[in-house]
Amino acid sequence: MPHPSLTVSAAAFWLLAFPLGSLAQELVVEKHEITSAAAQRLVESCVAFGEQEGSALAVAVVDADGNLLHFHARQGAPGAAILTARLKAETAARWRRPTHELSERVDNNINRAPQWIGDFPRQGGLPIIYNGETIGAIGVGGGGDDIGCGETAVQAVFGGSAQTSR
């Protein structure tokens, strides 16, 4: 059995050599997340865009893991638009890229095209990137200019502090 003072000395050495603050910094990563309030504002902005176009669209905003934060479908939105808005947002969050890029990969049979059950690689899903980190995604269905709607909403809510592509 080690001598008690040796054990205390070894512990003191480790605490002095590797302070808990620096150790914690090596073990924990700070993660940015989109807030529920931001998700709601994104949807409201996109719905306003759709109203100007006269589109009966559906909009979904998810967090970086693809979990639904906010959703709205305008009256008259087709069932397919309601379903695909969420799928587009989830796909953009999972792949960390706009779904129209993924659509091109699928259409051209390029390696590393989406293959997961639930992916929907069609235009209208955009990741929301803040300081180089995907914090969520927006998906728009049935809006005509789905990409423009998502980009306009991200710009309206985040200004220049977030983008929809790297």
Rosetta silent file (secondary structure, phi, psi, omega in degrees, C-alpha in Angstrom):
SEQUENCE: MPHPSLTVSAAAFWLLAFPLGSLAQELVVEKHEITSAAAQRLVESCVAFGEQEGSALAVAVVDADGNLLHFHARQGAPGAAILTARLKAETAARWRRPTHELSERVDNNINRAPQWIGDFPRQGGLPIIYNGETIGAIGVGGGGDDIGCGETAVQAVFGGSAQTSR
SCORE:     score description
SCORE:     0.000 S_00000001
   1 L     0.000  131.949 -178.827    0.000    0.000    0.000 S_00000001
   2 L   -66.857  151.153  178.584    1.459    3.421   -0.951 S_00000001
   3 L   -66.669  135.083 -176.938    2.401    5.788    1.779 S_00000001
   4 H   -55.334  -38.149 -179.105   -0.448    8.371    2.380 S_00000001
   5 H   -69.788  -28.094  176.820    1.845   11.378    1.956 S_00000001
   6 H   -67.856  -41.340  179.075    3.037    9.971   -1.392 S_00000001
   7 H   -63.891  -45.407  178.726   -0.561    9.763   -2.623 S_00000001
   8 H   -64.080  -41.028  179.420   -1.289   13.351   -1.539 S_00000001
   9 H   -64.575  -40.112  178.940    1.957   14.543   -3.117 S_00000001
  10 H   -64.762  -42.598  178.524    1.118   12.825   -6.399 S_00000001
  11 H   -63.467  -43.105  178.803   -2.361   14.404   -6.410 S_00000001
  12 H   -62.252  -40.220  177.898   -0.891   17.820   -5.638 S_00000001
  13 H   -59.313  -47.929 -177.953    1.607   17.384   -8.475 S_00000001
  14 H   -64.449  -39.035  178.773   -1.162   16.602  -10.986 S_00000001
  15 H   -67.419  -35.135  178.159   -3.275   19.549   -9.844 S_00000001
  16 H   -76.739  -39.195 -177.891   -0.324   21.902  -10.165 S_00000001
  17 H   -73.432  -37.014 -177.379    0.926   20.442  -13.443 S_00000001
  18 L  -131.450   81.983 -179.609   -2.530   20.218  -15.053 S_00000001
  19 L   -55.912  147.274 -177.320   -4.952   22.721  -13.507 S_00000001
  20 H   -58.405  -33.773  179.514   -8.581   21.643  -13.791 S_00000001
  21 H   -59.529  -47.452 -178.906   -9.408   24.678  -15.931 S_00000001
  22 H   -71.970  -33.792  177.298   -7.044   23.697  -18.711 S_00000001
  23 H   -64.907  -42.745  178.893   -8.007   20.042  -18.413 S_00000001
  24 H   -62.695  -37.943  178.981  -11.675   20.954  -18.735 S_00000001
  25 H   -64.064  -29.554  178.492  -10.886   23.022  -21.812 S_00000001
  26 H   -79.758  -20.151 -174.547   -9.330   19.954  -23.411 S_00000001
  27 H  -104.394  -16.086 -175.011  -12.324   17.769  -22.565 S_00000001
  28 L  -124.421  136.579  178.826  -15.282   20.021  -23.260 S_00000001
  29 L  -109.975  135.175  175.959  -16.253   21.764  -26.482 S_00000001
  30 L   -80.981  129.088 -175.775  -18.354   24.894  -26.541 S_00000001
  31 L  -120.271  132.006  175.242  -21.265   24.405  -28.928 S_00000001
  32 L   -89.121  144.641  179.475  -23.464   27.093  -30.454 S_00000001
  33 L  -133.604  148.716  173.189  -27.145   26.309  -30.888 S_00000001
  34 L   -76.490  139.596 -178.821  -30.002   27.991  -32.667 S_00000001
  35 L   -88.373  162.233  175.585  -32.601   29.230  -30.187 S_00000001
  36 H   -62.032  -38.328  179.118  -36.324   28.572  -30.306 S_00000001
  37 H   -63.073  -42.047  178.128  -36.877   32.319  -30.695 S_00000001
  38 H   -65.524  -40.829  178.834  -34.571   32.418  -33.734 S_00000001
  39 H   -59.949  -43.611  179.134  -36.328   29.371  -35.211 S_00000001
  40 H   -63.603  -43.421  179.460  -39.692   31.092  -34.848 S_00000001
  41 H   -64.709  -37.512  176.853  -38.367   34.295  -36.456 S_00000001
  42 H   -61.051  -46.736  179.723  -36.905   32.290  -39.363 S_00000001
  43 H   -62.388  -46.116  179.971  -40.266   30.649  -40.018 S_00000001
  44 H   -60.072  -40.951  179.375  -42.113   33.971  -39.764 S_00000001
  45 H   -65.329  -42.621 -179.619  -39.671   35.604  -42.193 S_00000001
  46 H   -68.147  -38.953  177.739  -39.978   32.781  -44.690 S_00000001
  47 H   -62.518  -41.398  177.180  -43.789   32.786  -44.433 S_00000001
  48 H   -61.321  -40.203  176.455  -43.771   36.545  -45.152 S_00000001
  49 H   -60.482  -45.105 -179.978  -41.592   35.846  -48.210 S_00000001
  50 H   -65.030  -36.160  177.882  -44.097   33.220  -49.365 S_00000001
  51 H   -63.411  -39.394  178.169  -47.030   35.577  -48.864 S_00000001
  52 H   -63.933  -33.987  178.654  -45.374   38.122  -51.167 S_00000001
  53 H   -83.492  -14.688 -174.886  -45.003   35.388  -53.793 S_00000001
  54 L    77.567   25.869 -177.195  -48.508   34.069  -53.175 S_00000001
  55 L   -92.668  139.477  172.424  -47.096   30.646  -52.279 S_00000001
  56 L   -94.921   82.707 -173.139  -48.815   28.126  -50.046 S_00000001
  57 L  -104.758  168.798  173.183  -45.578   26.907  -48.493 S_00000001
  58 E  -125.469  143.256 -177.343  -44.451   24.967  -45.467 S_00000001
  59 E  -133.259  133.922  175.984  -41.350   25.850  -43.432 S_00000001
  60 E  -128.328  141.063  173.303  -39.442   23.800  -40.864 S_00000001
  61 E  -123.936  130.449 -179.950  -36.450   24.792  -38.731 S_00000001
  62 E  -121.854  162.404  174.435  -34.375   22.136  -36.975 S_00000001
  63 E   -81.015 -176.965 -175.846  -31.365   22.218  -34.674 S_00000001
  64 L   -63.133  -21.618  178.490  -27.940   20.917  -35.738 S_00000001
  65 L   -93.376    1.278  178.446  -29.006   17.355  -34.898 S_00000001
  66 L    89.006   11.766  178.949  -32.162   17.575  -37.020 S_00000001
  67 L   -83.467  131.596 -176.605  -34.624   17.965  -34.146 S_00000001
  68 E   -63.218  127.744  176.312  -37.661   20.071  -35.025 S_00000001
  69 E  -106.808  -39.349 -178.913  -37.686   23.509  -33.364 S_00000001
  70 E  -155.966  146.443 -178.002  -40.420   25.315  -35.283 S_00000001
  71 E  -149.153  145.008  172.283  -42.807   24.558  -38.143 S_00000001
  72 E  -152.304  138.559  172.516  -45.554   26.335  -40.030 S_00000001
  73 E  -122.025  129.337  177.177  -47.636   25.494  -43.076 S_00000001
  74 L   -71.065  151.479  176.959  -49.690   28.184  -44.760 S_00000001
  75 L   -55.446  132.669 -179.950  -53.312   27.393  -45.414 S_00000001
  76 L    91.299   -2.720  178.601  -53.562   25.499  -48.678 S_00000001
  77 L   -64.013  132.512  179.547  -50.036   24.088  -48.534 S_00000001
  78 L   -64.832  151.465  179.475  -49.992   20.706  -50.279 S_00000001
  79 H   -56.006  -38.024  179.384  -49.419   17.631  -48.134 S_00000001
  80 H   -63.662  -38.185  179.319  -46.172   16.902  -49.981 S_00000001
  81 H   -66.372  -38.479 -179.831  -44.839   20.383  -49.102 S_00000001
  82 H   -64.345  -43.592  179.828  -45.697   19.854  -45.434 S_00000001
  83 H   -70.172  -45.215 -173.184  -43.834   16.546  -45.351 S_00000001
  84 H   -74.522  -25.653  178.809  -40.832   17.609  -47.432 S_00000001
  85 H   -57.852  -47.951 -179.992  -40.126   20.887  -45.595 S_00000001
  86 H   -67.377  -42.403  179.799  -39.127   18.977  -42.490 S_00000001
  87 H   -62.184  -39.791  178.294  -37.253   16.305  -44.456 S_00000001
  88 H   -64.156  -43.510  178.799  -35.263   18.954  -46.325 S_00000001
  89 H   -62.603  -46.053 -179.946  -34.305   20.697  -43.066 S_00000001
  90 H   -61.575  -41.784 -179.674  -33.269   17.403  -41.445 S_00000001
  91 H   -66.106  -42.844  178.721  -31.216   16.418  -44.502 S_00000001
  92 H   -63.032  -38.770  178.805  -29.450   19.799  -44.658 S_00000001
  93 H   -68.011  -44.212 -177.188  -28.598   19.537  -40.941 S_00000001
  94 H   -64.475  -43.112 -176.756  -27.363   15.940  -41.227 S_00000001
  95 H   -90.651  -10.948  178.463  -25.163   16.578  -44.282 S_00000001
  96 L    60.325   35.744  179.253  -24.178   20.133  -43.256 S_00000001
  97 L  -157.397  159.199  179.046  -24.787   21.407  -46.796 S_00000001
  98 L   -61.743  141.897 -176.798  -27.636   22.733  -48.968 S_00000001
  99 H   -69.902  -21.360  176.885  -29.912   19.990  -50.252 S_00000001
 100 H   -67.358  -28.937  174.067  -29.705   21.253  -53.838 S_00000001
 101 H   -67.054  -39.557  179.342  -26.002   20.219  -53.783 S_00000001
 102 H   -68.539  -36.032  177.507  -27.040   16.770  -52.608 S_00000001
 103 H   -60.247  -41.847  178.175  -29.699   16.621  -55.314 S_00000001
 104 H   -63.011  -39.182  178.691  -27.006   17.181  -57.949 S_00000001
 105 H   -63.093  -44.147 -179.661  -24.950   14.326  -56.472 S_00000001
 106 H   -65.697  -47.636 -178.064  -27.897   11.953  -56.598 S_00000001
 107 H   -60.821  -32.565 -179.262  -28.907   13.027  -60.108 S_00000001
 108 L   -98.296    8.074  177.648  -25.324   12.534  -61.351 S_00000001
 109 L    53.862   43.130 -179.427  -24.811    9.296  -59.403 S_00000001
 110 L   -84.597  140.548  177.211  -21.776   10.744  -57.603 S_00000001
 111 L   -55.444  150.319 -177.883  -20.170    8.749  -54.817 S_00000001
 112 L    67.598   30.600  171.609  -21.127    9.872  -51.294 S_00000001
 113 L   -79.364  156.462 -179.680  -24.630   10.855  -52.352 S_00000001
 114 L   -54.734  133.594 -178.432  -27.291   10.699  -49.627 S_00000001
 115 L  -136.926    2.301 -177.625  -28.233    7.126  -48.885 S_00000001
 116 L   -81.165  147.617  173.738  -29.832    7.247  -45.432 S_00000001
 117 L   -63.559  130.995  179.892  -33.447    6.446  -44.896 S_00000001
 118 L    99.910  -13.734  175.615  -35.203    9.758  -44.417 S_00000001
 119 L   -67.691  144.703  176.029  -32.847   11.849  -46.553 S_00000001
 120 L  -135.194   82.517 -175.029  -34.616   14.125  -49.003 S_00000001
 121 L   -81.771   68.056  174.557  -31.960   15.515  -51.343 S_00000001
 122 L  -129.922  154.022 -173.945  -34.072   18.036  -53.250 S_00000001
 123 L   -57.793  146.547  177.194  -33.705   21.807  -53.277 S_00000001
 124 L   124.711   -4.716  176.149  -35.142   23.787  -50.395 S_00000001
 125 E  -110.784  129.815 -177.725  -33.051   22.687  -47.402 S_00000001
 126 E  -132.648  129.837  173.244  -30.288   24.986  -46.156 S_00000001
 127 E   -71.339  153.302  175.126  -27.904   24.596  -43.236 S_00000001
 128 E  -110.200  114.940 -171.386  -27.545   27.626  -40.973 S_00000001
 129 E  -111.968  124.239 -179.732  -23.847   28.216  -40.366 S_00000001
 130 E  -124.686  122.291 -177.690  -22.581   30.477  -37.584 S_00000001
 131 L    51.355   40.826  177.598  -18.817   30.985  -37.122 S_00000001
 132 L    78.797    2.351 -176.522  -18.143   27.969  -39.344 S_00000001
 133 E  -116.144  131.192  176.590  -20.410   25.706  -37.255 S_00000001
 134 E   -73.324  118.882 -178.629  -23.778   24.337  -38.387 S_00000001
 135 E  -105.050   -7.480 -179.391  -26.268   25.433  -35.727 S_00000001
 136 E   169.772 -168.129  178.463  -29.426   24.277  -37.487 S_00000001
 137 E  -155.957  156.290  176.359  -31.188   24.162  -40.830 S_00000001
 138 E  -121.218  139.506  177.091  -34.266   25.502  -42.564 S_00000001
 139 E  -127.425  135.389 -177.998  -36.401   23.539  -45.006 S_00000001
 140 E  -126.168  133.046  177.460  -39.005   24.997  -47.342 S_00000001
 141 E  -129.161  140.847  174.043  -41.542   23.058  -49.390 S_00000001
 142 L    75.252   13.884 -174.290  -44.075   24.169  -51.974 S_00000001
 143 L   -96.675   -0.673 -175.091  -42.884   27.746  -52.114 S_00000001
 144 L    82.144  -80.784  177.794  -41.660   28.040  -55.658 S_00000001
 145 L   -96.410   69.510 -176.917  -38.413   29.786  -54.745 S_00000001
 146 H   -59.481  -42.224 -179.527  -37.638   27.541  -51.762 S_00000001
 147 H   -65.814  -47.154  179.018  -33.935   28.445  -51.736 S_00000001
 148 H   -59.723  -38.259  179.118  -34.614   32.179  -51.966 S_00000001
 149 H   -63.043  -48.859 -179.871  -37.135   31.915  -49.144 S_00000001
 150 H   -63.904  -44.421 -179.761  -34.647   30.171  -46.839 S_00000001
 151 H   -64.257  -41.735  178.947  -31.768   32.486  -47.722 S_00000001
 152 H   -62.711  -41.171  179.885  -33.929   35.589  -47.228 S_00000001
 153 H   -64.931  -45.055  179.648  -35.085   34.334  -43.830 S_00000001
 154 H   -62.402  -42.731  178.838  -31.529   33.595  -42.633 S_00000001
 155 H   -64.781  -41.598 -178.551  -30.370   37.031  -43.800 S_00000001
 156 H   -65.688  -37.517 -176.469  -33.354   38.756  -42.162 S_00000001
 157 H   -85.173  -43.733 -173.858  -32.833   37.042  -38.805 S_00000001
 158 H  -102.635   -8.779 -174.852  -29.057   36.772  -38.575 S_00000001
 159 H    62.005 -135.407  179.410  -27.882   39.534  -40.884 S_00000001
 160 H   -90.293    5.077 -175.903  -24.336   38.759  -41.962 S_00000001
 161 H   -84.318   -7.159  176.474  -23.508   36.692  -38.874 S_00000001
 162 E  -139.452  150.623  179.831  -24.830   33.408  -40.361 S_00000001
 163 E  -127.101  172.262  178.471  -24.697   31.863  -43.826 S_00000001
 164 L  -111.757    3.958  173.859  -26.426   29.015  -45.646 S_00000001
 165 L  -155.500  161.408 -176.857  -23.283   27.550  -47.230 S_00000001
 166 L   -82.026    0.000    0.000  -19.607   27.346  -46.451 S_00000001
